[in-house]
Amino acid sequence: MSRPFRFRHGVLAILVAGGAFLLLMPTKVQPVAWSPAPAPSLTSGPYADNEHLKNIESVGAASIDGPEALLLEENVLITGLHDGRVLRSSLDGDTTTVLADTGGRPLGLARHPSGLLVIADAIKGLLSLDSQGQVVALSTEANGVPFGFTDDVVIDDSGHFAYFSDASSRFGYGDDGEAIIEHGGDGRLLRYDFQTGKTELLLDKLEFANGVAFGPDEAFVLVNETGAYRITRYWLTGPQAGTHDVFIDNLPGLPDNLSFNGKDRFWVALYSPRNALLDATAQHPLLRKIIVRALTVLPVPVEKRAFVLGLDVEGKVIANLQDGSDGNYSPITTVREYGDWLYFGSLKASHMARLPLSTALQKPFNALN
């Protein structure tokens, strides 16, 4: 047999094996067809590219792994890390204390009026941490369905309820990409009652339920739907109590966590801009299943861009902060306003960061109106 003939047969065998892999390899992902609206422009309009986040500064402890959750209390930052630790750090980073190790992945933090630190842990569920460093599981399932990916939490001023998200009941921490591609609507918004210890389902069928935040006077709670590029509002008081609507839709990226400054602004962290291939194949489940298989051996095509939006209480964009330059601080997965600063956390970065609030709110800004 000649060498060219053997070469051609070898190439054919590789192509056949590759095709079989892409078409037949078993996968848990069962994509659901849907129709996203065309992605907003990043070259003009309210989401136009800029470098407002280019000069953010490092704050707190350095050389840490994935400080996503953020609380600032008495000039001390508290965050959760990839290895399960909950860390307290001075702003200069010179003093750090490990408050606990959950044995999971702490993603959301909220302080109860009693002093308990409540933790949304992606692996362990909804937890509490007391002043003695004892970690207690508050809730791990709702309506008989275990949490797959507990994500974020807020607590009302009375200390009666914690509102939190289960991003996916099918996919766990580390499988967020698969959950987004599947678009199966298995995310939930939940409410934990500190008095009874019971967990109530408020909303289901959410597309990767992520960050949560109260609105003014705790009249409603918002939840990010990362996989649908929108923020959903669930009404807690008034004539609409118990119903939900869309707060803002067709975002230019994947919304991760969000926060409220207590007065007039929400801040939304976008993990990355939307992916054109993901949108283009939204109506083609088979193609998306092929993509899932391919991504087991290929790098995930996520644009490395720092991206944060500010919204008013009506859902109008009032700030657009980005940085797509080399070495940017991304992905930004948490943003919180404290005093004169915006503080940032990241699922994958090695430090926390901040930016003067005056810079974040600087004009001109290409508003929607």
VMD Tcl script that draws the C-alpha trace (Angstrom):
set ca {
  {0.00 0.00 0.00}
  {1.43 3.39 -0.98}
  {2.13 6.06 1.63}
  {-0.37 8.60 0.12}
  {-3.06 5.91 0.16}
  {-2.39 5.12 3.82}
  {-2.39 8.84 4.60}
  {-5.78 9.34 2.96}
  {-7.22 6.41 4.88}
  {-5.82 7.80 8.11}
  {-7.39 11.20 7.49}
  {-10.72 9.57 6.63}
  {-10.63 7.50 9.81}
  {-9.97 10.63 11.86}
  {-12.85 12.47 10.19}
  {-15.23 9.56 10.74}
  {-14.19 9.27 14.39}
  {-14.57 13.01 14.86}
  {-18.01 13.03 13.27}
  {-19.13 10.11 15.41}
  {-17.85 11.89 18.51}
  {-19.75 15.10 17.71}
  {-22.96 13.27 16.81}
  {-23.05 10.31 19.16}
  {-21.05 10.98 22.32}
  {-23.43 10.67 25.31}
  {-24.26 13.97 27.01}
  {-26.62 14.99 29.75}
  {-27.47 18.20 27.90}
  {-30.82 18.13 26.10}
  {-31.09 21.54 24.39}
  {-34.46 23.26 24.14}
  {-35.18 25.47 21.14}
  {-35.87 29.15 21.80}
  {-35.73 32.48 19.93}
  {-33.59 35.23 21.47}
  {-34.04 38.77 20.21}
  {-31.14 40.13 18.15}
  {-28.30 41.16 20.45}
  {-28.02 44.92 21.05}
  {-25.13 46.76 19.42}
  {-21.84 47.10 21.29}
  {-20.56 49.72 18.84}
  {-23.24 52.39 19.35}
  {-26.17 53.21 21.58}
  {-26.55 52.56 25.32}
  {-24.16 49.58 25.35}
  {-21.40 51.08 23.21}
  {-17.87 49.85 23.89}
  {-15.79 51.99 26.26}
  {-12.93 51.72 28.74}
  {-14.57 53.12 31.87}
  {-13.36 50.08 33.84}
  {-9.80 50.29 32.59}
  {-8.44 52.01 35.69}
  {-10.13 50.02 38.46}
  {-7.81 49.37 41.38}
  {-7.10 46.24 43.35}
  {-8.48 46.17 46.90}
  {-8.24 43.73 49.78}
  {-6.41 40.42 49.81}
  {-4.32 39.45 46.80}
  {-3.50 36.01 45.38}
  {-6.90 34.57 46.24}
  {-8.98 32.32 43.99}
  {-12.35 33.52 42.73}
  {-13.62 36.16 45.20}
  {-17.19 36.36 43.87}
  {-19.39 37.20 46.85}
  {-18.79 40.60 48.46}
  {-19.84 42.32 51.67}
  {-18.24 45.50 53.03}
  {-18.68 45.93 56.78}
  {-16.79 48.55 58.82}
  {-14.11 48.90 56.11}
  {-13.57 45.15 55.99}
  {-14.40 43.04 52.94}
  {-15.92 39.58 53.26}
  {-15.85 37.22 50.28}
  {-16.21 33.56 49.34}
  {-13.47 31.65 47.51}
  {-13.26 28.74 45.10}
  {-11.82 26.41 47.74}
  {-14.82 26.88 50.05}
  {-13.35 29.42 52.44}
  {-15.16 32.54 53.59}
  {-12.49 35.21 53.97}
  {-12.42 38.57 55.78}
  {-9.88 41.10 54.52}
  {-8.83 44.63 55.37}
  {-9.07 47.03 52.44}
  {-5.28 47.24 52.18}
  {-5.05 43.44 52.18}
  {-2.57 43.36 55.05}
  {-4.91 41.53 57.43}
  {-6.93 38.48 56.45}
  {-8.96 36.03 58.52}
  {-10.63 32.81 57.44}
  {-14.12 32.86 58.95}
  {-15.11 29.37 57.82}
  {-14.67 26.65 55.27}
  {-18.03 25.50 53.94}
  {-16.57 22.57 52.05}
  {-18.45 23.83 49.01}
  {-18.39 26.99 46.91}
  {-19.77 30.14 48.63}
  {-21.24 32.42 45.94}
  {-23.63 34.76 47.77}
  {-23.42 36.46 51.17}
  {-25.99 38.36 53.25}
  {-26.03 39.51 56.87}
  {-29.06 38.64 59.01}
  {-30.13 41.26 61.60}
  {-29.24 38.74 64.32}
  {-25.62 38.77 63.18}
  {-25.67 35.47 61.32}
  {-23.85 35.46 58.02}
  {-26.05 33.68 55.48}
  {-24.29 31.97 52.59}
  {-25.61 30.79 49.24}
  {-23.25 27.91 48.59}
  {-23.41 26.40 45.11}
  {-22.68 22.92 46.42}
  {-23.94 22.85 50.01}
  {-27.16 24.91 49.73}
  {-28.32 27.79 51.92}
  {-26.06 28.00 54.98}
  {-25.57 30.15 58.06}
  {-22.36 31.04 59.86}
  {-22.51 32.19 63.48}
  {-20.00 34.26 65.45}
  {-18.33 31.08 66.68}
  {-17.53 29.94 63.15}
  {-20.14 27.17 63.09}
  {-21.65 26.45 59.68}
  {-25.25 25.18 59.66}
  {-27.31 24.06 56.67}
  {-30.57 26.02 56.58}
  {-32.07 24.56 53.42}
  {-31.00 22.09 50.74}
  {-34.22 21.42 48.80}
  {-37.66 22.77 47.99}
  {-40.79 20.78 47.14}
  {-38.72 17.62 47.21}
  {-36.26 18.86 44.58}
  {-32.67 19.29 45.86}
  {-30.81 22.46 45.01}
  {-28.35 21.91 42.21}
  {-26.62 25.31 42.18}
  {-27.49 27.67 45.06}
  {-26.35 31.04 43.78}
  {-27.26 34.29 45.59}
  {-29.19 35.49 48.63}
  {-30.70 38.63 50.19}
  {-32.44 39.01 53.56}
  {-35.31 41.38 54.33}
  {-34.88 44.10 56.94}
  {-37.12 42.28 59.42}
  {-34.97 39.17 59.28}
  {-38.03 37.06 58.57}
  {-37.16 35.85 55.08}
  {-34.16 35.08 52.92}
  {-34.76 35.23 49.17}
  {-32.34 33.14 47.16}
  {-31.78 31.49 43.81}
  {-31.16 27.94 42.69}
  {-29.59 28.47 39.28}
  {-30.31 24.94 38.09}
  {-31.75 21.81 39.61}
  {-30.15 19.68 36.85}
  {-26.64 21.08 36.62}
  {-24.22 21.72 39.46}
  {-21.38 24.13 40.03}
  {-18.90 24.03 37.16}
  {-21.57 22.98 34.67}
  {-23.06 26.42 34.18}
  {-22.10 26.42 30.50}
  {-24.05 23.23 29.89}
  {-27.07 24.64 31.74}
  {-27.00 27.84 29.66}
  {-26.71 25.90 26.38}
  {-29.51 23.50 27.34}
  {-31.89 26.39 28.15}
  {-34.09 23.97 30.04}
  {-35.69 26.45 32.45}
  {-34.87 24.57 35.65}
  {-33.85 27.59 37.75}
  {-35.85 28.74 40.78}
  {-36.44 31.76 43.03}
  {-37.00 30.63 46.62}
  {-37.86 32.06 50.02}
  {-36.58 30.68 53.33}
  {-38.54 31.44 56.52}
  {-36.20 31.86 59.51}
  {-39.11 31.39 61.92}
  {-40.41 28.08 60.57}
  {-37.33 26.76 58.78}
  {-39.42 26.09 55.67}
  {-38.49 26.92 52.09}
  {-41.12 28.17 49.64}
  {-40.96 28.13 45.87}
  {-41.79 31.56 44.42}
  {-40.83 31.12 40.76}
  {-39.69 28.17 38.69}
  {-38.87 27.62 35.03}
  {-36.19 30.33 35.20}
  {-33.28 30.28 32.77}
  {-30.32 29.88 35.13}
  {-31.54 31.93 38.10}
  {-28.56 33.95 39.30}
  {-28.22 37.18 41.30}
  {-31.05 38.52 43.48}
  {-31.74 41.99 44.89}
  {-34.59 43.82 46.61}
  {-36.17 46.90 45.10}
  {-37.13 50.09 46.98}
  {-39.00 49.44 50.24}
  {-38.68 45.71 49.52}
  {-41.73 45.98 47.25}
  {-40.20 43.48 44.85}
  {-37.21 41.24 44.38}
  {-35.25 40.94 41.15}
  {-33.61 37.79 39.86}
  {-31.19 37.58 36.95}
  {-31.94 34.97 34.29}
  {-28.49 34.49 32.84}
  {-29.58 32.14 30.07}
  {-32.37 34.44 28.84}
  {-30.41 37.75 28.99}
  {-33.05 39.34 31.21}
  {-33.96 40.36 34.75}
  {-37.28 39.18 36.17}
  {-39.20 41.04 38.89}
  {-41.28 39.25 41.53}
  {-43.67 41.51 43.42}
  {-43.78 41.13 47.20}
  {-46.26 43.87 48.17}
  {-49.13 45.86 46.69}
  {-51.84 44.79 44.24}
  {-49.31 42.82 42.14}
  {-47.97 40.79 45.06}
  {-47.28 37.20 44.04}
  {-46.99 38.00 40.34}
  {-43.94 38.55 38.19}
  {-42.94 40.51 35.11}
  {-39.83 41.42 33.11}
  {-37.78 44.24 34.61}
  {-35.37 44.56 31.66}
  {-34.99 42.31 28.64}
  {-32.53 41.62 25.83}
  {-29.40 42.55 27.73}
  {-26.13 42.71 25.77}
  {-24.46 40.06 27.90}
  {-25.00 37.28 30.42}
  {-26.23 38.84 33.69}
  {-24.57 37.30 36.72}
  {-25.09 39.01 40.09}
  {-26.90 42.26 40.81}
  {-27.26 44.55 43.79}
  {-29.28 47.56 44.98}
  {-27.78 50.64 46.64}
  {-30.83 51.01 48.88}
  {-32.03 54.19 47.21}
  {-32.14 54.60 43.47}
  {-29.70 52.31 41.62}
  {-29.19 48.70 40.70}
  {-25.85 47.39 39.50}
  {-25.65 44.38 37.19}
  {-22.49 42.37 36.54}
  {-22.36 40.83 33.06}
  {-20.19 37.72 32.89}
  {-19.44 38.36 29.22}
  {-21.06 39.78 26.09}
  {-23.45 37.47 24.31}
  {-22.01 34.79 22.07}
  {-23.09 35.06 18.43}
  {-22.80 31.30 17.86}
  {-24.94 30.53 20.90}
  {-27.65 32.92 19.70}
  {-27.46 31.71 16.09}
  {-28.01 28.09 17.13}
  {-30.72 28.83 19.72}
  {-33.44 27.32 17.51}
  {-31.36 24.27 16.59}
  {-31.05 21.81 19.50}
  {-28.96 19.30 17.54}
  {-26.34 21.91 16.67}
  {-26.18 23.02 20.30}
  {-25.71 19.42 21.40}
  {-22.80 19.18 18.94}
  {-21.37 22.37 20.46}
  {-21.57 20.83 23.93}
  {-19.61 17.81 22.75}
  {-17.04 19.96 20.99}
  {-16.50 22.04 24.12}
  {-15.34 18.96 26.01}
  {-12.11 19.17 24.00}
  {-12.05 22.81 22.81}
  {-11.72 26.00 24.88}
  {-14.97 27.79 25.72}
  {-15.29 30.83 23.40}
  {-16.02 33.46 26.05}
  {-14.96 37.03 25.33}
  {-12.79 38.40 28.13}
  {-14.46 41.75 28.75}
  {-15.20 43.60 31.98}
  {-18.86 44.64 31.77}
  {-21.19 46.31 34.31}
  {-24.49 48.14 33.89}
  {-26.26 50.60 36.18}
  {-30.08 50.67 36.15}
  {-32.59 53.01 37.75}
  {-35.58 51.68 39.69}
  {-37.63 51.51 36.47}
  {-35.05 49.37 34.66}
  {-33.60 52.16 32.51}
  {-29.87 51.98 31.78}
  {-28.04 54.82 33.52}
  {-24.45 53.55 33.41}
  {-22.46 51.43 30.97}
  {-19.02 50.39 32.20}
  {-16.70 48.24 30.10}
  {-13.11 47.34 29.41}
  {-12.11 45.00 26.63}
  {-8.41 45.85 26.70}
  {-5.66 43.35 27.45}
  {-5.34 42.50 31.12}
  {-8.81 43.70 32.07}
  {-10.46 42.62 35.32}
  {-12.90 39.98 34.13}
  {-15.22 38.28 34.34}
  {-16.87 40.69 36.76}
  {-19.51 38.59 38.48}
  {-20.39 40.81 41.47}
  {-20.71 44.57 41.84}
  {-21.80 46.48 44.96}
  {-22.03 50.17 45.76}
  {-20.63 51.20 49.13}
  {-20.21 54.90 49.94}
  {-18.14 56.60 47.26}
  {-17.01 53.37 45.60}
  {-18.15 50.51 43.43}
  {-16.64 47.20 44.53}
  {-16.16 44.27 42.15}
  {-15.78 40.54 42.67}
  {-14.98 37.84 40.16}
  {-15.58 34.12 39.90}
  {-12.12 33.67 38.39}
  {-9.89 36.61 39.32}
  {-7.20 36.56 42.00}
  {-8.25 39.74 43.81}
  {-11.15 42.12 44.38}
  {-11.31 45.59 42.83}
  {-13.03 48.96 43.07}
  {-13.75 52.14 41.13}
  {-14.78 55.61 42.36}
  {-18.54 55.97 42.08}
  {-18.07 59.41 40.51}
  {-16.19 57.76 37.65}
  {-18.87 55.10 37.22}
  {-21.57 57.75 36.92}
  {-19.63 60.17 34.76}
  {-21.25 61.76 31.72}
  {-21.75 61.77 28.82}
  {-23.65 58.52 28.61}
  {-25.66 57.23 25.65}
  {-28.91 56.58 27.49}
  {-31.83 54.70 26.02}
  {-33.97 57.82 25.75}
}
mol new
graphics top color blue
foreach p $ca { graphics top sphere $p radius 0.5 }
foreach p [lrange $ca 0 end-1] q [lrange $ca 1 end] { graphics top cylinder $p $q radius 0.2 }
display resetview
